[in-house]
Amino acid sequence: MTRAPRQAAAAALAAARRVIPGGVNSPVRAFGAVGGAPPFLVRGRGAELIDTEGHSLIDCVLAYGPLILGHGHPAVTRALRGQLLRGTAFGGPTEAETRLAERIVAAVPSVEMVRLVNSGTEATMSAVRLARAATGREKIVKFDGGYHGHSDGLLAAAGSGVATLGLPGSPGVPAGTVADTIVVPFNDLKAVEGAFEAQGERIAAVLVEPVAGNMGVVPPRAGYLAGLRALTLRWGALLVFDEVMTGFRVAWGGAQALFGVRPDLTCLGKVIGGGLPVGAYGGSRALMEQVAPAGPVYQAGTLSGNPLAVAAGLATLEALADGRAYAALEAAGARLERGLREAAAAAGIALTVNRVGSMLTPFFHPGPVEDYAQARRADRARFAQVHRGWLAAGVFWPPSQFEAGFLSTAHDAATVDRVAAAFATALGAAAGPP
Ligand SMILES: *Cc1c(COP(=O)(O)O)cnc(C)c1O
């Protein structure tokens, strides 16, 4: 079933590697963990991508989460085109920024005020600064395999590309910077309790992906998020939900709406930018009014609240606002989960599918997968083999066991079934002799 080798992609990668480290502008896009060259992409429409070799691929990467409406949604394209003609950047406020902020405030239960930034990295970095300022404490608790962007202090035991590359952290991060980062296993309340008992009066915040997405998808155990809320309240620390991936993805209002737990600060990104670079952090008025110029906690950005990004984000949220999309996304996710499980059962291959709504990961592991240590026990050689087969059969899936795959409103039942059928084909090939 394999197609001709991707020669144009290999040549494009070689050219890129001469001028861009590794040939990619973000490590997760490289295919080091699965082998071969990544497809070089030319255009997208709905659930479909076209690469430089003319292959049509069903896109389950979706820019690593932002494209919840698929590629080229008419409302997003219209909003972008309109804004493009009016101007692409102004060094002054626009009313659209207020409208996007109002949408976020209305949707996300714990957010009364929000500041727009340019990426998820900036959102978490700024939220941590605010948490430290508000508490007068320095230490941050994060989770093994949790990813919060690439700022120095949060690169300890990180997920996503750091996990894929098997790095303990990163050279260039001063030991002093990560000395204030306490890393504990996800889904283990006792470990968090232990951290607080050891140095609770020095902990500013617990920073958590409420549904882990960067060690592959790992949902919180029942009561886990409420337990984090209780512990942080007891010790006077802030609870920060990094909803850069889950915000407006797992539900309108994010994981905090889905699980009914209110953090003090929330980080957003991905979906709220509709495919353009945006991040945001928000929380109560009392906390957010400590941010400059309302308060002394400095944080800024030349292109923050960029008109094009805000237009795409606002159009995306408006398309999602009636909530109907989430029922469709849940149905599509459940259908794909079932298809993947059935394919694995038929092939006699141990598989655990972790899913929340339209984000999911098939782990080649009998399961359960409830933390990063368990995720790491998955059979990554099998994942790599299946990934190659999946791509050959026309599915673009994130090239790592430690990433989430995504569906969009453009993935109808027939498209989802094609993703599952391609997975079955890839599994069949992978089950045979290597
Ligand atoms: C993607 C992601 C980030 C980083 O966002 P960037 O826009 O890539 O800087 C932070 N946290 C989580 C949970 C993410 O999924």
The ligand as an SDF file (V2000), in Angstrom:
LIG
                    3D

 15 15  0  0  0  0  0  0  0  0999 V2000
    0.6240   24.6660   22.4660 C   0  0  0  0  0  0  0  0  0  0  0  0
    0.6600   24.8240   23.9210 C   0  0  0  0  0  0  0  0  0  0  0  0
    1.3990   25.8500   24.5230 C   0  0  0  0  0  0  0  0  0  0  0  0
    2.3160   26.7700   23.7750 C   0  0  0  0  0  0  0  0  0  0  0  0
    1.6420   27.5690   22.8770 O   0  0  0  0  0  0  0  0  0  0  0  0
    2.4990   28.2660   21.6820 P   0  0  0  0  0  0  0  0  0  0  0  0
    1.4810   29.0970   20.9720 O   0  0  0  0  0  0  0  0  0  0  0  0
    3.0480   27.1260   20.8840 O   0  0  0  0  0  0  0  0  0  0  0  0
    3.5620   29.0760   22.3150 O   0  0  0  0  0  0  0  0  0  0  0  0
    1.2820   26.0120   25.8950 C   0  0  0  0  0  0  0  0  0  0  0  0
    0.5080   25.1830   26.6240 N   0  0  0  0  0  0  0  0  0  0  0  0
   -0.1920   24.1850   26.0710 C   0  0  0  0  0  0  0  0  0  0  0  0
   -1.0510   23.3280   26.9280 C   0  0  0  0  0  0  0  0  0  0  0  0
   -0.1260   23.9590   24.7010 C   0  0  0  0  0  0  0  0  0  0  0  0
   -0.8000   22.9410   24.1720 O   0  0  0  0  0  0  0  0  0  0  0  0
  1  2  1  0
  2  3  1  0
  2 14  2  0
  3  4  1  0
  3 10  2  0
  4  5  1  0
  5  6  1  0
  6  7  2  0
  6  8  1  0
  6  9  1  0
 10 11  1  0
 11 12  2  0
 12 13  1  0
 12 14  1  0
 14 15  1  0
M  END
$$$$
